[in-house]
């Protein structure tokens, strides 16, 4: 598989596109007003301890207090310190319990997190008190109405290693397939790791790396940790102790390896920064870095701007003529598979199977591209045989395995539904780059002209019942006013007969499509709110 990384760097926005076989599969966006926070380390002050949910709220200086669960306080016991191979370290966490942020910051390894949760956490009221200062690391950014989630288990990521000061285990990424290589790396790290100085996870990119490179990486991470500790001693909460590396450098650190064919950058300063960094960690990769200085924008040349725009649409086309409808909601993301214009030839089951197989591959790609996290329910077209359902699930899992975020897809139900989860540490692109429509207020729907006219009519009749005699000006959106003139010509006349005042209809392009106004002509006073009860 051919893998490419494109970096479009501007003064107010940096975009990174990851392509597989020429197709866009991931988009990362970084803006000054929406800074990435996962991996940042703070000295916080406990604001409240809630035994009922075994959690605490910690003031770290952000708009909303951070959430700290008791399970994120558990320290590793000596008998549990024996090493186990860890989950892949260069995947991307989307729920705060995995390894890395979208800026490449390795966070708490998944297996380590799971082992913590399997141990019984002490009651949080025994571990924390209100007003207590505590060092925490952001594991999940604020999403919707929730503040950030934090953990007391600090981890620092380097090119080859993840250093965990409060651990004592040595683990190796499971994505290093050779057992002999994993054992070699484990033994090498054990020899360079000072006794009682912390734990280490060896990253996938460390395969075939020299002991000297591992030692340099570990030395740098331990020095970084000592600097954080020194700052912690002379700082009062809330305060930022350490900021995770930026998007571009973090991406190069975590993703750019021999498995990536090329890295194209359209900014000379960023290009120079990347080359300087690679000189110290991977000089053999420098020939793969290319400065793009053509007049046509980089993303236009790659033909991916249209794909980026399509990532915000509900409808996603499939090659055969079928399509997906992707609907984000507060609780989950629903994905509906439709056959569309594809009707096959003779066998209905084969037609359904082909559409579902195409959909499985596209669903996995769209989750990565849109950076969707949390609970996902995918409604495939109903399949008659268990064999077909298993084949579709297998296809989905194959494509999900390429995702840097940890995902889990459950078996296809008899209704053709697949329940999935995908890790999330921040808002999806849909949430971070779009806002609710000021007209429909995010519902995606507005009332029809006929519905608005009926609401207006009821409001006028309430004025009649009250006995008002003021002449009235009725303002409607032009589309609704046109509906009245074309479909209900007699409406105004009928209302005037029932009332003891005159009505004048007027269109107002400044109104929303499903909005109307009732204005007393003599005074110019708007009385809409008084009478438009429903």
N, C-alpha and C positions, 0 to 999 in steps of 0.2 A: 504494500500500500504506500502510495506517495503522500507524504505529509509536508505541508508548507505552513509557515507562519508569516503573516503580513502585519506590519505595524504602521498605522497612520497617526502620526504625532502632530498635534496642533497646540496653540497657546492655551486654549480653553477646553480641549478634549483630546484624549488619546484613545484610539480604537485598535483592538487587536483581533484579527480574524485567523482562525485555524481552519485549514482546508485539508480534506482527505480525498485523494483522487480527483482533485479539482473542484470538489463540492464543499461549500461552507458548512461546517458542523458546530463551530463555537464562535461566539462574539463576546468580547470583553470590552467594557467601556469605563473609562475613568475620567471624572471631571472634578475640578477644584471644589465645587459646591456640593459634591456628593462623594466625599473622601471615603475610601475603603478603610474599615476599622478592624477587621478580623486579624488577630495576631498581635494587636496593640496591647501593651502591658500597663496597668494603672495601679497606683496606690489608692485604694478606696476606703470609704468609711461606712460601716454598717448602719443603715438607717432604721431597719425594722427586721425582726426575726419572727417568722410565722411558723410555729410548730405544726399547725394544722395541715400545711402543705409541705412541710419539711424544706423550707426555702427561706432565703433572706433577700432583702433589697439593699443594694450597695450603691452609695453615691460615688460616682467616678468623674463627676463634672460634666456629664452629658445632660441633654434636655430631660430625659427620663432616667430614673434609677435603673441600675442593672439588676438582673435576676440571677441569683446564685442558688443552685439546688444542693441539697446535702450530699448527694452522690458525687458532686464535683469537689468535695472536701476530703474524700477518703484518701488516706496515705497508704502506700504500698507496704505490706508487712514483709519481714525478712524471709519467711518461708515461701512467700509468693514471688520473690524476686528472681527465681530461676527463670532463665530466658525462654521465651516462646517466639516463634516466627510471627511477625506482625502483619496486619493488613497492609496493602500497598500504600506507600507513603507519598506518592505523587498523584494520588487521586485528589479530588476536590470535595471538601465537605460542604453539604448544603443544609445540614440540620444542626450544625454546631457540635456534633458528636464525632466528627471524623477528623481528617488529618490536615486539610489545607484550605486556605481561603482562595477566592478567585484571583487574588493577586499573587498567588503562589505560596502564601505563608503556611508552612506545615503547622497544623495545630495538633491537638492531642490524638495520638494514634488510636484507631478504632478498636483494636483488640485490647489496648490498655484501658480504654474507656469501658468496654464491655466487662473486663475483669473487675474494674472498680464497682460497676453496678451490680455484679454478681456477689460482691461482698456487702455485708450489711453496714450501711453508713451509720455513724453515731448520731444520736438525736441532735439536730442542728442547734437547739437551744443550749446544749452542753458545749458545743464547739464555738459558738459565736455569741457575742453580746452587743447590744446597741451601743454605738459610738466607737466600737473596736475598729482599728485600722487593719486592712488585709490587702495583700498583693493579689491581683486577679488579671486574667487575660481574656480578652473578648473572643468568644467562640461563635457568636451569632449576632449579626447586626440588627438594629431596630427594624422591625417589619410591622407595617400598619400601625396599630395603636400600642404595640408592645415595645418596651425598651430593649437594650442589648442583653444578651445572655453571656455570663462570664463563668470561668472556671478558676479554681485556685491551683490547678495543676499546670504549671508553666512549661512551655516547650519552645525551643528556638531552632529554626531551620537553617541549615547551611546547604551547600551544593550537594554534598554526599551524605550528610548525617543530619538527624534530628536529635538535639540534645535535650534531655529531660532532667533537670536538676534534682527533682524529688524522687526520682526512680532509681533503681539499682540493676535493672535488667538490660541485656543486650539483645536486640531483636533485629531481624533482617526481613526486608520486604518479600512477600510471597511471590511477587511478580518476577523475582529472580528465579528462573525455573530450575536451574541446576542445584541439586542438593549439595554437591561437592563445593560449588562456588559459595553457596550460603554459609556452609560450615567454615570455609576459608576466611570469608569476610568477618564472620563472628569471632573467630580466633584472633584475627588481626586487630580488630577493635578492642578485644579484651586485653591485648598486650599493651595498647597505647592509652587505655582509659585508666587514670589514676584511681586507686582504691577509695571507695566511699565519696566519689566526686560526682555521682549522678548516673543516669542511664542514657542509652543511645539506641536509636533506630537507624539501621543502615538503609539508605534509599536505593531505589531501583537503578538510578544512574551510576551507582557505585560499582556495578558489575565490571570486573577486570581492572578496576582502578588500583593504583599503587598504594602501599602502606604509607608512604610519605604524604600523598595527597590527603589520605584520611586523617593523618596526624595534624596536618595544617588546618583542615576544616574543624577538627575538634578543638584545637588550640584557639582558633578564632571565636568559636561559639562559647567556650568557657571564659574567654576574656570579655566577651559581650555580657555574659551573665554576671561577672564580677562588677562590671561597670553599672549594671542595673541595681545590684545590691548596694553599691556605694551611694547611688542616687537615692535609693530608698531610705537610707539612714538619715539623710539630710533634707528630706522632703516631708511636707505635711499634706495629708489627704484633703480633698481629692487632687490627684496630680498624675500626669502622664509620665511614665518612667521609660518607655521604649516604644517607638513607632516602627511598625513593620515596613519592610522595604516597598518601594513603589511598584506599580503594575508592570512596567517594562522590565526592570531588573529582576523582579520576582519571577516573571514569566521565563526569562532566559535561564535563571537559576534552576527552576523546577522542571521546565519542559524541553528546553533546547538541548538535544543530545544527538547521537549518531543516528537515531531513528527518525530525525527530522531532516528532510532533504535540503530545505533552504529557509532562510530568514531574510525577508525583504523589509527595509526600513526607509521611509520617505523623508526623514529628518536627519541632517548631518550631525547635529549635537547628540541625538539619541544613538545614531550609528557609532559615533566615536566612543560614547559611554559603554555600549555593548562590547565593542572590540577591546577596549581597555580591560573590562571585566573578564572577558574570555582569555586574555593573555595570561591571567593568573590562575584560572581554573580549568580551561579546556582550549589551549591554543590550537589544537588540531581541528577545531570547529570553525575557526575564523574564516577559512575559504568559503564556507557555506553562507556567510553573512553578506548581503548585497545592499548597497546604497541605491535606492531608486530616485533618480533625479529627472525623470521625464516630465513634460508639460501636462500630459494627461494624468489625472489623479490615480494613485496606486489602486484604490478599490475599484475605480472605473475600468482600469486595464484588466483587472482580475474578473470583472463582470459580476461582482457580488453586491453592489448597491441595491439592486432590485430584490435580491434575496433578503437583505437586511430589512427593507421596507415590508416585505411579505411576512416577516416574522411577527408583525403586529396585527395581522389580519386573522379573522376567525376561520376563514376557509383556506385549506392547503390542498393543492391539487396532487393527485397520484399519476404516475406515468400511463396507466391503462385507461384513465378517464374517470376513475373514482376520486373521492376527496375526503378530507378530514374536516370536522368542525371542532375547533378547540375553544373551550369556554372556561376561563378562569372564574372561580367564585371565592367567597370568603373562606369556605371550608375545604375545598378541593378543586382540582382541575379536571373537567370532564372532556373526553375526546370521543367523538362519534365517528364511526367509519361508515361511509356510504359508497355504493357501487357506481353512482352517477350514470354516465352514459355508457359505461362498460357493461354489456349484456352477455358476453361470451358467445359460444357457438351452440352446443347441444346440452352438455352436462352442467346443470345448475350448481352442483357441489364444487366442481372444478372452477367455475366462475367466481363463486364466493371465496374459495380457498386462495385463488390468485390475488384477488383484491385484498384479502386479509394479510397475505404475506407481504405485499407491497406496503400496506398500511403499517405493519409491524416495524419494518425498516424505517419508514418515514416518521413514525411516532418517536422512536429512539433518537433520531436526528433532531426533530423539533424540540424535544425536551432539552437537549444540549444547547441548541441554537437560541432558544427563548430563555434558557436558564431557569426552567420551571422546577420548583421544589415542593416538598410536602406530599400530600396524598393525591394520587392521580387515578382516575377510573376511566378505562378505555372500553368503549362499547363496540366490539367487533361485530361484523355481520354474523348472524346465527349460523352455526355449522352443525350438520347432522351427526357426524361421527366423532368419536373421541380421538381417533387418529389425526383428523384434521385439526382439532383444537390443540393437540399436543404439538403438532408441527408448527402452528402459528406461534405458540408460546416459546418453542425452541428458537424460532427465527427472531422473536423479540429479544430474548435473552442474549443471543449471539451479538446483536447490535448494541444492546445495553452494556455489554462487557467492554466496549470501547470507551464508555463514558468515564471521565475522571472522577465524577461524583459516584458515591456508593448508591446503588439502586437495588430494589428487590421487587420482583414480579411474581405474583401468586398464580395458581392454576386458573385456566379459563373456566368460568362457571357455565352451567347449562344454558344460561341466558346469553352467553358470549361475552361476558364482562371479565376484564382483567383488572384486579386491584394492584396498584403499585405504590411504592414510596421512592422518593429521590431526595437525597440530602440537600439541605438548604441552610445557607449562612447569611443570605441577604435577599433583598427583593429581586424578583424576576425583572427582566428588561421591560415587560409589560407594566409592572408596577412603578419602576423607577423612571421610565422615560415617557410615560403617558399620564394624563390626569382625567378625572371624570368629566363628561360632557356637561357644560353649563346649562344645556337645554333639558337633557333627559336625566341629569344628575347621576350618570353612571349606569342606568338601567339598560341603555341601548334601545329604548322604546319611547315614543311620545304618543299622546292621545290623538285619535283620528279627528278630522274636522267635524264630523257629525257629533262625536262625543263632546267636543268643546262647545258646539252650538247648543247642545242640550243643557250643558252646565250654565251657559249664559242665560238660556231661557228660564231655567229654574231660579236663577238669581234675580232676574227682572220680576218674575211672579212673586217673589218674596217682598219686593218693594211695593208691588200692588197691594198685597195683603196688609202691609204696614200702613197703607194709605198715603204714601208719598205722592206729591204732585209736581215735583221738579222735573223739568225736561231733561232728557238723558242722552248722552253721547256714548254709543257702544263702539269700542275699539277692538278690532280683531286683526290677527295676522293676515296678510294679503291672501294666502292660500285658503284660509278659513272664510274670509270675506267673499272670495270668489265662489266657494262652495255654496254659501247662502244665496248669492245672486243667481247661480245656475240651478241649484237643486231645491231651494226653499224660498222662492221669490215672495211668497205671501207671508212669511214668518213675521217680519217687522210690522206689517199691517195688522196681523192678528194680535200681536202683543199690544199694539197701540189701542185696539178696540177694547181690550180687557183692562187697560190702564187709563188713568186720568191725566197722563202726561205724554208728550211726544218722544219718539225715539229716532235718533239719527245714526245710521251705520257708517263707520269709517275704517278704512284699512290703515294699519300702522306697521311698517316694516321693522320697527325697532322691537316689536313684541316677539316673544318666543313662539314657535308654531303651536304650542298647546296653552297659550296664555291669552287672556282677554282682560279688558278694563271697562268699568262702568264709571263715567265721569258726569257729575252734575254740571250742566252747561253754564248756568248763570254764575256759579261760584268757581268753576274749574276744579271742583274737589273730587278726588278719586274715592269712591265708596265701594270698590270691588271687595276688599277684605271683609266688609261688614255684611255682605249678602252672598258672596260666593263660598258657601259652606261646604259644597261638595261638587 
